[in-house]
Amino acid sequence: MSKDKLTVGVVAPPAASLAYKTGAWRNQRPIFIHENCTGCRACEMCCPEGCISGDAKKKLFQSDPDYCKGCGMCANECPADPKAIKMVLEEK
């Protein structure tokens, strides 16, 4: 299979959406609550698309809406209490 084209039923490697903007089909998106962030980078490390970036010292992270699929793994893995990431329904 060519790296240039994905076919139906293909299992893509992590960060494959960087070549294909997939954010348009999500039904929820992460909201980052910076005052709850501990700067642990768990969200950045667990994102299967690698679309979360930020500054751990400043405790400021964000996701790229063009690539975020809304899977919620970042919110699920966030160890902060209360959580620093909340998933909300996408408004189109």
Sequence and secondary structure as in RCSB ss.txt:
>XXXX:A:sequence
MSKDKLTVGVVAPPAASLAYKTGAWRNQRPIFIHENCTGCRACEMCCPEGCISGDAKKKLFQSDPDYCKGCGMCA
NECPADPKAIKMVLEEK
>XXXX:A:secstr
  TT   TT    TTGGGSS  GGG SEEEEE GGG     HHHHH TT  EEEETTTTEEEE TTT     HHH
HH   SS SEEEEE   
